[in-house]
Amino acid sequence: MANLLSGGYGLRPIGKVGGNPFNNATTQYEIANDYSTAIYNGGIVIPLAGGTIAISDQAVAPLGVLGGVEYVDSVTGKATWLNYWPGSNSVSVDTNHPVKAFVYDDPMQLYVVVADGTNTNRATALADTFANCDMASVNSGSTNTGMASDMLDISSAATTNTLDVRIVGLFEDEGNLDYSAVGHQYIVRLNHPYNSGVGAAVGTFATTAI
């Protein structure tokens, strides 16, 4: 039986490690007001050397997941909220004000993500728990909804701790329990730079934005 899901929605925050509840808390960072690349809601962001954030380059440890942005419109002079960053070429930004990015960056945050590949059955899928994994279709999304369409590259599951995420378990969803088809889901945690010893290039930054 095919799953209802055939595509991704990025990383969707749920609870936290230890059974702690998700309270929608974010940390405010900045996006350079001339950063022209779109960052979709649910997409991974990384820190840059200049103190701003950018989309993942899958070489630097993920800082968090974008939840939305706020900037001052240079035409209206008003603060404007969007659920994603469309890129500086798509909006009128007053450069006298920062572009604020609200990021789910708690190192203990758990996320639900759609797998881009198939497993033979539930037992095979369960065996991926505690493995590390990269994201697939990274930095993709919809300009209509602002939502990411990134998925989990389940074929990359390995012990390598420089991959994007750590698989914590299976997400049980009645409409998407066919593990032999695309669309089953996992619970993951970022291989976060705030967690010493895990993640790509821990304690370093990307020197250039993509």
C-alpha positions in Angstrom: 0.0 0.0 0.0 1.5 3.3 -1.0 1.9 6.1 1.5 -0.1 9.3 1.4 3.1 11.3 1.4 5.1 11.3 -1.8 7.3 14.4 -1.1 9.0 16.1 1.8 8.2 19.0 4.1 11.7 19.7 5.5 12.3 19.2 9.2 9.1 19.7 11.3 9.8 20.3 15.0 8.0 18.1 17.5 9.1 17.2 21.1 12.5 17.2 22.6 15.0 14.5 23.9 13.9 13.3 27.3 10.2 13.6 26.6 10.2 17.4 27.1 7.4 19.3 25.3 8.0 21.4 22.2 7.1 25.0 23.1 7.8 26.7 19.7 10.8 28.5 21.1 13.3 29.9 18.6 16.5 32.0 18.8 16.9 35.1 16.7 19.8 35.3 14.3 20.5 37.5 11.3 20.4 37.0 7.5 22.6 39.4 5.5 20.2 41.9 3.9 21.9 41.2 0.5 21.6 37.4 0.8 19.9 36.5 -2.4 19.3 32.7 -1.9 16.0 31.5 -0.6 15.8 29.7 2.8 12.6 27.8 3.2 10.7 27.1 6.3 11.8 23.8 7.7 15.2 24.0 6.0 18.5 23.7 7.7 20.7 26.8 8.3 24.3 27.1 9.2 26.5 29.8 10.8 28.7 32.1 8.7 32.0 33.6 9.8 30.5 37.2 9.6 27.9 36.4 12.2 24.9 35.7 9.9 23.3 32.5 8.8 22.8 30.8 5.4 21.3 27.7 3.9 23.1 24.4 4.6 26.2 23.5 2.6 26.3 20.1 4.2 29.9 20.7 5.2 29.3 22.7 8.4 27.3 21.4 11.3 23.6 22.4 11.2 22.8 25.3 13.5 19.0 24.8 13.4 15.9 24.9 11.2 14.3 28.1 9.9 10.9 29.0 11.4 10.4 32.4 9.7 11.9 35.9 9.2 11.1 39.6 9.8 12.5 42.6 7.9 11.6 46.2 7.4 10.1 46.9 4.0 11.9 49.8 2.3 8.7 50.9 0.5 6.2 50.7 3.3 8.6 51.3 6.1 6.8 48.6 8.1 8.1 45.4 9.8 7.2 42.5 7.6 6.9 38.9 8.7 7.3 35.9 6.3 7.4 32.2 7.1 10.6 31.9 4.9 13.3 34.0 3.4 12.7 34.5 -0.4 16.0 36.1 -1.1 17.0 39.7 -1.2 16.2 40.0 -4.9 12.5 39.1 -4.2 11.8 41.6 -1.4 12.3 45.3 -0.8 14.6 45.4 2.3 15.4 48.5 4.2 19.1 48.0 4.7 19.1 50.2 7.8 17.5 47.4 9.7 18.6 43.8 10.2 16.8 40.8 8.6 15.8 38.8 11.6 15.7 35.0 11.3 13.9 32.8 13.9 15.5 29.5 14.2 14.7 26.3 16.0 18.2 25.7 17.4 17.8 23.8 20.6 20.4 21.0 20.4 17.8 18.6 22.0 15.1 19.5 19.5 13.5 16.5 17.7 12.1 16.8 14.2 10.0 14.6 11.9 11.2 14.1 8.4 10.1 12.2 5.3 12.4 9.5 3.9 13.2 9.7 0.2 13.8 6.0 -0.3 12.4 2.7 0.7 13.0 0.0 3.3 11.9 -3.6 3.0 9.7 -3.5 6.1 9.4 -1.9 9.5 12.2 -4.0 11.0 14.6 -2.8 8.3 13.5 0.8 8.9 13.8 0.4 12.6 17.4 -0.8 12.2 18.3 2.7 10.9 17.7 4.1 14.4 20.8 5.6 16.0 22.5 6.0 12.5 23.5 9.3 11.1 22.0 10.5 7.8 22.2 13.3 5.3 19.3 15.3 3.9 18.3 14.9 0.3 16.8 17.5 -2.1 18.5 19.9 0.3 17.5 23.6 0.2 14.5 23.0 -2.0 11.0 24.3 -1.4 7.9 26.2 -2.6 7.8 29.9 -3.2 4.0 29.7 -2.9 3.9 28.2 0.6 7.4 29.1 1.7 7.8 25.5 3.0 10.8 23.3 2.4 10.6 20.1 0.5 13.8 18.5 1.8 13.7 14.8 2.6 15.9 12.4 4.5 18.4 10.6 2.3 17.8 7.2 3.9 20.4 5.5 1.7 23.1 7.5 3.3 22.5 6.1 6.8 25.8 5.4 8.5 27.9 5.8 11.6 29.5 8.9 10.2 28.8 11.7 12.6 29.5 14.4 10.1 26.2 13.8 8.4 23.3 16.2 8.9 21.1 14.4 11.4 21.0 11.5 13.9 18.0 9.1 13.5 16.2 8.7 16.9 13.3 6.5 15.9 10.3 5.9 13.6 7.4 8.4 13.4 4.2 6.3 13.5 1.6 7.8 11.1 -1.3 5.6 10.0 -1.3 7.0 6.5 2.4 6.5 5.9 3.3 3.1 7.4 4.4 1.4 4.2 8.1 1.1 4.8 8.7 -0.4 1.3 7.5 2.9 -0.3 8.7 6.5 -0.3 6.9 8.6 2.4 7.5 6.8 5.7 8.9 9.1 8.3 11.6 9.3 11.0 12.3 11.2 14.1 15.7 12.9 14.0 18.0 15.3 15.9 20.5 17.6 14.3 24.2 16.8 14.6 24.4 20.2 16.2 27.6 22.3 16.8 26.5 23.0 20.3 26.9 19.3 21.1 30.6 18.9 21.5 32.1 16.1 19.4 29.2 15.6 16.9 28.5 17.2 13.6 30.6 18.4 10.7 33.3 21.0 11.4 32.3 21.5 15.1 33.1 25.0 16.3 33.8 26.3 12.8 31.8 28.4 10.4 31.2 28.5 6.7 33.4 31.3 5.2 31.1 31.9 2.2 27.4 31.7 1.7 25.8 29.6 -1.0 
